[in-house]
Amino acid sequence: MSVYLTIFSKLRYLGLVEINKEENLNINNKLALLNTMRGQELGLICGELEAEQQERYRTFCLEDNAEQLKGPEPMLQSVEFVRLAGPEDIEANYSCRQEEFEVLVRAREILTEHNLLMKLVDVEYVLDKKKLFFYFTSEQRVDFRAYVRDLAREFKTRIEMRQIGVRDEARAVKGVASCGRPCCCSYWLHHFTPIGIKMVKEQKMALNPTKISGICGRLMCCLAYEQPNYEALWDKLPPPMTKIKALNSEDCYVVESINLGDETVNVRFPSGRLVAIAISEFENFNAVITSGEEWGEEEPVKKVKAAQPVLAERKKPRGASAADSNNNKADGNIKNKKFSKGKLKKDVNAGEAAGVKHNKFKRHSAKGKGSKNNNSNNNKRKV
């Protein structure tokens, strides 16, 4: 007998099932009929587990978790293998899924009549329809006894109420995350790791709730995937705005920022220059500075200057050398200067000529006006 891992229910419970490997060959990724703590259900057989893997799953699912389901069924349980699912079992399971949609609509209508502070998330039938599970979320305790009686009278079966958290709601309903892929909890994640705002700060992410929260409204589960790498990295590096003082000197080096993508540390030197130092060399840099020695801060600047001629050469025409291009530029500048001077002289002469005529015209007109005014004044005096 071999132990296999199975997944069943909308909330993706895990089950350990013993199957005779010799009688059932090639059963991985196939549907099977299982007897679970909830009843007879259809489950997916994932693969065979070794003893070490079984122990790892048991310890992993028994850890304290605030988001654990509030019900008698644990996330990991032992189940019984009945047989591989046939066409009639798959058809019965499909019929249950289709009927659950109508049940959910009617159950929400009944809920509005009771005015209970709860949100009905989803419903689920077992394969033989002897039990009907209702999953709901609520921020406080709810007295739903009258509501359960109305549901049992309406659907003529045993009703089971299960309060779940907002993360389990996203697991049951499923959806698409901000990355464009299905939510991790809806197809492979089985355990919710506690996530805090400290992870966001250590990973240098923007403290914007819309960018760091999932569809459940909580911090995204994927923040915990690379957290061990960030913790190992931050153990070797100081926090930003840390000052490194040189030995027997007042010079102070300031760690302004850390670029985790490029794996560099931006350090402000006493001269005011910002130098990027590789993370792998930062320990050596710290030892050199604290010992009183100097660090070659010109190296990153030389690399930038050496890259500039390469960009300039790309703009040259084909077949032309650097000296030819420089000579052509110099000749062009001289010609342009001569041309501009000659043009300016012609324009000035033309302007002066035009200005003289214009001024003469103004002067004549002014004299004319002045003569008329003088004659009129003389006539007045004579009278």
C-alpha positions as CSV (number, residue, x, y, z in Angstrom):
1,M,0.0,0.0,0.0
2,S,1.2,3.5,-0.9
3,V,0.1,6.8,0.5
4,Y,-1.1,9.4,-2.0
5,L,-2.0,13.1,-1.6
6,T,-5.5,14.1,-2.7
7,I,-7.4,17.4,-3.0
8,F,-11.1,17.7,-2.6
9,S,-13.9,20.3,-1.9
10,K,-14.1,23.9,-3.0
11,L,-11.9,24.9,-0.2
12,R,-9.2,22.5,-1.4
13,Y,-8.9,20.2,1.6
14,L,-5.9,17.9,1.7
15,G,-6.3,14.2,2.2
16,L,-3.9,11.3,2.8
17,V,-5.2,8.1,1.2
18,E,-3.8,4.6,1.0
19,I,-4.0,2.9,-2.4
20,N,-2.8,-0.4,-3.7
21,K,-0.3,0.7,-6.3
22,E,-0.2,-2.7,-8.0
23,E,-3.9,-2.7,-8.7
24,N,-4.2,0.9,-9.7
25,L,-1.4,1.9,-12.0
26,N,-1.1,5.4,-13.5
27,I,-3.6,7.0,-11.1
28,N,-1.8,10.4,-10.8
29,N,-3.9,13.4,-11.8
30,K,-7.1,11.4,-11.9
31,L,-10.4,11.8,-10.2
32,A,-11.4,9.2,-7.5
33,L,-14.4,8.6,-5.3
34,L,-13.4,9.2,-1.6
35,N,-15.0,8.8,1.8
36,T,-14.1,11.8,3.9
37,M,-15.2,13.3,7.2
38,R,-17.9,15.3,5.3
39,G,-19.3,12.4,3.3
40,Q,-18.7,10.9,-0.2
41,E,-16.8,13.3,-2.4
42,L,-14.9,13.5,-5.6
43,G,-11.2,14.2,-5.2
44,L,-8.1,14.6,-7.3
45,I,-5.2,12.2,-6.7
46,C,-2.0,14.3,-6.9
47,G,0.8,11.8,-6.4
48,E,2.6,9.4,-4.1
49,L,4.2,10.7,-0.9
50,E,7.3,9.4,0.9
51,A,7.5,9.1,4.7
52,E,9.4,12.4,5.0
53,Q,6.9,14.2,2.8
54,Q,3.9,12.9,4.8
55,E,5.5,14.1,8.1
56,R,6.2,17.5,6.5
57,Y,2.5,17.9,5.4
58,R,1.3,16.9,8.9
59,T,3.5,19.4,10.7
60,F,2.8,22.1,8.0
61,C,-1.0,21.9,8.3
62,L,-1.1,21.6,12.1
63,E,0.7,25.0,12.6
64,D,-1.2,27.7,14.3
65,N,-3.0,29.8,11.7
66,A,-5.5,32.6,12.4
67,E,-7.1,32.1,9.1
68,Q,-8.0,28.5,9.7
69,L,-11.6,27.3,9.0
70,K,-14.0,27.4,11.9
71,G,-15.3,23.9,11.6
72,P,-14.7,20.3,12.7
73,E,-12.8,19.4,9.5
74,P,-9.0,20.0,9.6
75,M,-7.2,21.0,6.5
76,L,-5.3,17.7,6.4
77,Q,-7.2,14.5,7.1
78,S,-7.1,10.8,6.3
79,V,-9.6,9.7,3.7
80,E,-10.7,6.3,2.3
81,F,-10.2,5.4,-1.4
82,V,-13.4,3.8,-2.9
83,R,-12.6,3.6,-6.6
84,L,-11.5,5.7,-9.6
85,A,-14.3,8.0,-10.8
86,G,-16.4,6.8,-13.7
87,P,-18.5,8.8,-16.1
88,E,-21.6,8.6,-13.9
89,D,-19.6,10.0,-10.9
90,I,-18.3,12.9,-13.0
91,E,-21.8,13.6,-14.3
92,A,-23.2,13.6,-10.7
93,N,-20.5,16.0,-9.6
94,Y,-21.3,18.3,-12.6
95,S,-25.0,18.2,-11.7
96,C,-24.2,19.3,-8.1
97,R,-22.1,22.2,-9.3
98,Q,-25.0,23.4,-11.6
99,E,-27.6,23.1,-8.8
100,E,-25.4,25.0,-6.3
101,F,-25.8,28.2,-8.3
102,E,-29.6,28.2,-7.9
103,V,-29.3,27.3,-4.2
104,L,-26.9,30.2,-3.6
105,V,-29.3,32.7,-5.2
106,R,-32.3,31.4,-3.2
107,A,-30.3,31.3,0.1
108,R,-29.3,34.9,-0.3
109,E,-32.9,35.9,-0.8
110,I,-33.8,34.1,2.4
111,L,-30.9,35.9,4.2
112,T,-32.3,39.3,3.4
113,E,-35.5,38.4,5.3
114,H,-33.5,37.7,8.5
115,N,-31.3,40.9,8.4
116,L,-28.2,39.0,9.7
117,L,-24.8,40.7,9.6
118,M,-23.2,38.0,7.5
119,K,-22.1,37.5,3.9
120,L,-23.0,34.3,2.2
121,V,-20.0,33.4,0.0
122,D,-20.7,30.0,-1.6
123,V,-22.5,26.7,-1.1
124,E,-21.4,23.1,-1.8
125,Y,-23.2,19.8,-2.0
126,V,-21.5,16.5,-1.3
127,L,-21.8,13.9,-4.0
128,D,-24.8,12.1,-2.7
129,K,-26.6,15.5,-1.8
130,K,-27.1,14.4,1.8
131,K,-25.3,17.5,3.1
132,L,-25.3,21.1,1.9
133,F,-22.5,23.3,3.2
134,F,-22.9,27.1,3.4
135,Y,-19.7,29.2,3.6
136,F,-20.1,32.7,5.1
137,T,-18.0,35.6,6.4
138,S,-18.9,37.8,9.4
139,E,-17.0,40.2,11.6
140,Q,-18.9,39.1,14.7
141,R,-20.9,36.2,16.1
142,V,-24.2,35.6,14.4
143,D,-27.2,33.7,15.7
144,F,-28.3,32.0,12.5
145,R,-30.5,29.2,14.0
146,A,-33.7,30.6,12.5
147,Y,-32.0,31.0,9.2
148,V,-30.8,27.4,9.2
149,R,-34.4,26.2,9.9
150,D,-35.6,28.1,6.9
151,L,-32.8,26.7,4.7
152,A,-33.6,23.1,5.8
153,R,-37.3,23.6,5.1
154,E,-36.4,25.1,1.6
155,F,-33.9,22.5,0.4
156,K,-34.9,19.4,2.3
157,T,-31.4,18.3,3.3
158,R,-29.0,18.6,6.2
159,I,-27.5,22.1,6.5
160,E,-23.9,22.8,7.6
161,M,-22.8,26.4,8.3
162,R,-19.0,27.2,8.0
163,Q,-17.6,30.6,8.9
164,I,-14.5,31.4,6.9
165,G,-12.1,34.3,6.6
166,V,-11.6,36.7,3.8
167,R,-8.6,34.7,2.4
168,D,-10.7,31.6,2.4
169,E,-13.3,33.5,0.6
170,A,-10.9,34.3,-2.2
171,R,-9.9,30.6,-2.2
172,A,-13.5,29.4,-2.6
173,V,-14.7,32.0,-5.1
174,K,-11.4,32.1,-7.1
175,G,-10.4,35.1,-9.2
176,V,-7.5,36.8,-11.1
177,A,-4.8,38.6,-9.1
178,S,-3.1,41.8,-10.1
179,C,-0.3,39.9,-11.8
180,G,-2.9,38.6,-14.4
181,R,-2.8,35.0,-13.2
182,P,-5.3,33.1,-11.0
183,C,-4.9,33.6,-7.3
184,C,-2.3,31.3,-5.7
185,C,-4.7,30.2,-3.0
186,S,-7.2,29.0,-5.6
187,Y,-5.1,26.4,-7.2
188,W,-1.9,25.5,-5.3
189,L,-1.4,27.4,-2.0
190,H,-2.7,25.4,1.0
191,H,-1.4,27.4,3.9
192,F,-1.6,31.1,4.6
193,T,1.7,32.5,5.9
194,P,1.3,35.5,8.3
195,I,2.3,38.6,6.4
196,G,3.1,42.0,7.9
197,I,3.9,45.5,6.7
198,K,7.6,44.9,7.7
199,M,7.9,42.6,4.6
200,V,6.7,45.5,2.4
201,K,9.3,47.9,3.8
202,E,12.1,45.4,3.6
203,Q,11.3,44.7,-0.1
204,K,11.2,48.4,-0.9
205,M,7.7,48.4,-2.2
206,A,5.4,51.4,-2.2
207,L,3.1,51.6,0.8
208,N,0.0,51.8,-1.5
209,P,-2.8,49.5,-0.3
210,T,-4.1,49.1,-3.9
211,K,-0.7,47.7,-5.1
212,I,0.2,45.5,-2.1
213,S,-3.2,44.0,-1.4
214,G,-4.9,41.0,-3.0
215,I,-8.5,40.7,-4.0
216,C,-9.3,39.6,-0.5
217,G,-8.2,43.0,0.9
218,R,-5.2,41.6,2.8
219,L,-1.5,41.8,2.0
220,M,-0.6,39.6,-1.0
221,C,0.6,36.1,-0.2
222,C,3.4,36.4,-2.8
223,L,5.2,38.9,-0.5
224,A,6.3,35.8,1.6
225,Y,7.8,33.9,-1.4
226,E,11.1,35.9,-1.6
227,Q,11.2,37.2,2.0
228,P,14.0,34.7,3.1
229,N,16.2,36.1,0.3
230,Y,15.6,39.7,1.5
231,E,16.2,38.8,5.1
232,A,19.6,37.2,4.1
233,L,20.5,40.3,2.1
234,W,19.6,42.8,4.8
235,D,21.7,40.9,7.3
236,K,24.7,42.0,5.3
237,L,23.7,45.6,4.6
238,P,23.0,48.5,6.9
239,P,19.7,50.4,6.7
240,P,19.5,53.5,4.5
241,M,20.9,56.8,5.8
242,T,23.5,54.9,7.9
243,K,26.7,56.9,8.3
244,I,30.1,55.3,8.0
245,K,32.9,57.3,9.6
246,A,36.5,57.0,8.5
247,L,39.2,56.3,11.1
248,N,41.0,59.4,12.4
249,S,39.0,61.7,10.1
250,E,35.9,63.7,10.1
251,D,34.9,62.4,6.7
252,C,31.5,60.6,6.7
253,Y,30.1,58.3,4.1
254,V,26.3,58.0,4.0
255,V,24.4,55.0,2.7
256,E,21.5,56.7,0.8
257,S,19.7,53.9,-0.8
258,I,20.0,50.2,-1.8
259,N,19.0,49.0,-5.3
260,L,18.1,45.4,-4.9
261,G,17.4,44.9,-8.7
262,D,21.0,45.9,-9.7
263,E,22.4,44.6,-6.4
264,T,24.2,47.9,-5.7
265,V,24.4,50.2,-2.7
266,N,24.4,54.0,-3.4
267,V,26.9,55.7,-1.1
268,R,27.3,59.5,-0.8
269,F,31.0,60.3,-0.5
270,P,32.3,63.3,1.5
271,S,33.0,65.0,-1.8
272,G,29.3,65.0,-2.5
273,R,29.5,62.4,-5.3
274,L,27.1,59.5,-5.3
275,V,28.8,56.2,-6.1
276,A,27.2,52.8,-6.7
277,I,29.0,50.0,-4.9
278,A,28.2,46.3,-5.6
279,I,26.6,44.5,-2.7
280,S,29.3,41.8,-2.9
281,E,32.0,44.4,-2.4
282,F,30.2,46.4,0.4
283,E,31.9,44.4,3.2
284,N,35.3,45.2,1.7
285,F,34.3,48.8,1.3
286,N,33.2,49.1,4.9
287,A,36.5,47.6,6.1
288,V,38.5,49.9,4.0
289,I,36.7,53.0,5.1
290,T,36.7,52.2,8.8
291,S,40.4,51.4,8.7
292,G,41.2,54.9,7.5
293,E,42.1,54.1,3.9
294,E,40.6,55.7,0.8
295,W,38.2,54.0,-1.7
296,G,38.6,54.6,-5.4
297,E,35.5,56.6,-6.0
298,E,36.5,57.6,-9.6
299,E,36.0,54.0,-10.9
300,P,32.2,54.3,-11.6
301,V,32.7,57.7,-13.1
302,K,35.4,56.5,-15.5
303,K,33.1,53.7,-16.7
304,V,30.4,56.3,-17.5
305,K,32.9,58.6,-19.4
306,A,34.3,55.7,-21.4
307,A,30.8,54.9,-22.7
308,Q,30.2,58.3,-24.1
309,P,32.5,58.1,-27.2
310,V,30.8,54.8,-28.2
311,L,27.5,56.6,-28.4
312,A,29.1,59.4,-30.4
313,E,30.7,57.1,-32.9
314,R,27.3,55.5,-33.7
315,K,26.1,58.8,-35.0
316,K,29.0,59.2,-37.5
317,P,28.4,58.5,-41.2
318,R,29.7,55.2,-42.5
319,G,33.3,55.4,-43.8
320,A,34.2,58.5,-41.9
321,S,36.8,58.6,-39.2
322,A,36.8,60.6,-36.0
323,A,39.5,63.0,-37.3
324,D,37.6,63.6,-40.5
325,S,34.4,64.3,-38.7
326,N,36.1,66.8,-36.4
327,N,37.8,68.6,-39.4
328,N,34.5,68.7,-41.2
329,K,32.8,70.2,-38.2
330,A,35.6,72.8,-37.8
331,D,35.5,73.8,-41.5
332,G,31.7,74.0,-41.4
333,N,31.8,76.3,-38.4
334,I,34.3,78.6,-40.1
335,K,32.3,78.8,-43.2
336,N,29.1,79.5,-41.3
337,K,30.9,82.2,-39.3
338,K,32.1,83.9,-42.6
339,F,28.7,83.6,-44.2
340,S,27.0,84.9,-41.1
341,K,29.3,87.9,-40.9
342,G,28.9,88.8,-44.6
343,K,25.2,88.4,-44.3
344,L,25.1,90.6,-41.2
345,K,27.1,93.4,-42.9
346,K,24.7,93.4,-45.9
347,D,21.7,93.4,-43.7
348,V,23.1,96.3,-41.6
349,N,23.9,98.4,-44.7
350,A,20.5,97.8,-46.1
351,G,18.9,98.6,-42.8
352,E,20.9,101.8,-42.5
353,A,20.0,102.9,-46.0
354,A,16.3,102.2,-45.3
355,G,16.6,103.9,-42.0
356,V,18.1,107.1,-43.4
357,K,15.3,107.4,-46.0
358,H,12.7,106.8,-43.3
359,N,14.3,109.3,-41.0
360,K,14.6,111.9,-43.7
361,F,10.9,111.4,-44.5
362,K,10.1,111.9,-40.9
363,R,12.3,115.0,-40.6
364,H,10.7,116.6,-43.7
365,S,7.2,115.9,-42.4
366,A,8.2,117.2,-39.0
367,K,9.6,120.4,-40.6
368,G,6.5,120.8,-42.7
369,K,4.3,120.6,-39.6
370,G,6.6,122.9,-37.8
371,S,6.6,125.5,-40.5
372,K,2.8,125.5,-40.7
373,N,2.6,125.9,-37.0
374,N,5.1,128.8,-37.0
375,N,3.3,130.6,-39.8
376,S,0.0,130.3,-38.0
377,N,1.5,131.7,-34.9
378,N,3.1,134.6,-36.7
379,N,-0.3,135.4,-38.4
380,K,-1.9,135.5,-35.0
381,R,0.6,137.9,-33.7
382,K,0.2,140.3,-36.6
383,V,-3.5,140.4,-36.1
